[in-house]
């Protein structure tokens, strides 16, 4: 079985024998990080096909992928945000100005626009978890 090396959050991890989180960019799926390396309630940053993505595993085990760039500050920090929920909606709170973003849609729940007038939304990427193939497959 071949082993891919993916650089995530400045740490190289071997992907091969564990379930792997994959992110879709366009029509292509990219293996990003072993599922069990994602700590529930914490985020990690990953560079996937030239895009900075923040990945989160919530306490239910669901994985979310949104843009790592905070549209209010312009800083690439959302992977360091606080996870929670608002009225049953899974959210990440920006570590900069504490706006809440829906992890399912990327929409900011606090403000419709950023100070420069652009929509207050994050890009969202589809994610899936693939189990490793049995040896010899």
C-alpha positions as CSV (number, residue, x, y, z in Angstrom):
1,X,0.0,0.0,0.0
2,X,1.4,3.4,-0.9
3,X,1.7,6.1,1.8
4,X,1.0,9.7,0.9
5,X,2.6,12.5,2.9
6,X,0.4,15.6,3.5
7,X,1.6,18.7,5.3
8,X,-1.0,19.9,7.7
9,X,-0.5,22.6,10.4
10,X,3.2,22.5,9.8
11,X,3.5,18.8,10.8
12,X,4.0,16.0,8.3
13,X,1.8,13.0,8.9
14,X,1.8,9.7,7.2
15,X,-1.5,8.7,5.7
16,X,-2.1,5.1,4.8
17,X,-3.3,2.8,7.6
18,X,-5.9,5.1,9.2
19,X,-9.2,6.7,8.2
20,X,-8.4,9.8,6.2
21,X,-10.3,13.1,6.0
22,X,-10.5,14.3,2.4
23,X,-11.4,17.7,1.1
24,X,-12.9,18.4,-2.4
25,X,-11.6,21.3,-4.3
26,X,-13.5,21.5,-7.6
27,X,-14.0,18.0,-8.8
28,X,-10.9,16.5,-7.1
29,X,-10.6,15.0,-3.6
30,X,-7.4,15.6,-1.7
31,X,-6.4,13.5,1.4
32,X,-5.6,16.0,4.1
33,X,-5.2,14.4,7.6
34,X,-5.9,11.2,9.5
35,X,-9.4,11.5,11.1
36,X,-8.1,10.5,14.5
37,X,-5.5,13.3,14.4
38,X,-8.3,15.9,14.5
39,X,-9.0,16.7,18.1
40,X,-12.7,17.3,18.8
41,X,-13.3,20.9,19.4
42,X,-10.1,22.1,17.9
43,X,-9.1,23.2,14.4
44,X,-6.2,22.7,12.1
45,X,-5.0,24.7,9.1
46,X,-4.2,22.9,5.9
47,X,-3.0,24.1,2.5
48,X,-5.1,22.2,-0.1
49,X,-4.5,22.8,-3.8
50,X,-3.3,26.4,-3.0
51,X,-6.3,27.1,-0.6
52,X,-5.8,27.7,3.1
53,X,-8.5,25.7,4.8
54,X,-9.5,25.4,8.4
55,X,-10.6,21.9,9.4
56,X,-12.6,21.1,12.5
57,X,-13.9,17.9,14.1
58,X,-16.8,18.8,16.4
59,X,-17.8,16.9,19.5
60,X,-20.3,14.7,17.5
61,X,-17.4,13.6,15.2
62,X,-18.6,15.6,12.2
63,X,-15.8,17.2,10.2
64,X,-16.2,20.7,8.7
65,X,-13.9,22.6,6.2
66,X,-14.1,26.4,5.8
67,X,-11.7,29.1,4.6
68,X,-9.0,29.9,7.1
69,X,-9.1,33.7,6.3
70,X,-11.2,35.9,8.7
71,X,-13.0,38.2,6.3
72,X,-13.2,41.0,8.9
73,X,-9.4,41.2,9.8
74,X,-7.9,39.5,6.7
75,X,-5.8,37.3,9.0
76,X,-5.5,33.6,8.3
77,X,-6.6,32.5,11.9
78,X,-9.9,30.8,11.8
79,X,-8.4,27.4,12.5
80,X,-7.6,28.8,15.9
81,X,-11.2,29.9,16.6
82,X,-13.5,28.5,19.2
83,X,-16.0,25.9,18.3
84,X,-19.5,25.9,19.6
85,X,-23.1,26.1,18.6
86,X,-25.8,28.8,18.4
87,X,-29.4,27.7,18.4
88,X,-28.3,24.2,17.3
89,X,-26.1,25.6,14.5
90,X,-22.4,24.5,14.6
91,X,-20.2,27.6,14.6
92,X,-16.6,28.8,14.8
93,X,-15.9,32.1,16.6
94,X,-13.2,34.1,15.0
95,X,-10.2,34.6,17.4
96,X,-9.9,38.2,16.1
97,X,-13.3,39.9,16.6
98,X,-15.4,37.0,17.8
99,X,-17.9,36.9,14.9
100,X,-19.7,33.5,14.7
101,X,-19.7,31.7,11.4
102,X,-22.0,28.7,10.5
103,X,-19.7,25.8,9.8
104,X,-22.2,24.3,7.4
105,X,-22.7,27.4,5.1
106,X,-19.9,29.8,6.0
107,X,-22.4,32.6,6.7
108,X,-21.6,35.0,9.5
109,X,-24.4,35.0,12.1
110,X,-23.5,38.4,13.5
111,X,-23.0,40.7,10.5
112,X,-24.1,40.6,6.9
113,X,-21.1,42.5,5.5
114,X,-17.5,43.2,6.4
115,X,-16.4,46.8,6.9
116,X,-15.4,47.1,3.2
117,X,-18.9,46.1,2.1
118,X,-18.1,42.5,1.0
119,X,-20.3,39.7,2.1
120,X,-19.4,38.3,5.5
121,X,-19.1,34.6,4.4
122,X,-16.4,31.9,4.4
123,X,-15.9,29.5,1.6
124,X,-17.0,26.0,2.5
125,X,-15.6,22.7,1.1
126,X,-17.1,19.3,1.0
127,X,-15.4,16.8,3.3
128,X,-15.5,13.0,3.6
129,X,-13.8,10.4,5.6
130,X,-12.4,7.4,3.8
131,X,-11.4,4.2,5.7
132,X,-8.2,2.6,4.5
133,X,-8.4,-0.2,2.1
134,X,-7.7,-3.7,3.4
135,X,-4.1,-4.7,2.8
136,X,-3.6,-6.3,-0.5
137,X,-6.5,-4.5,-2.2
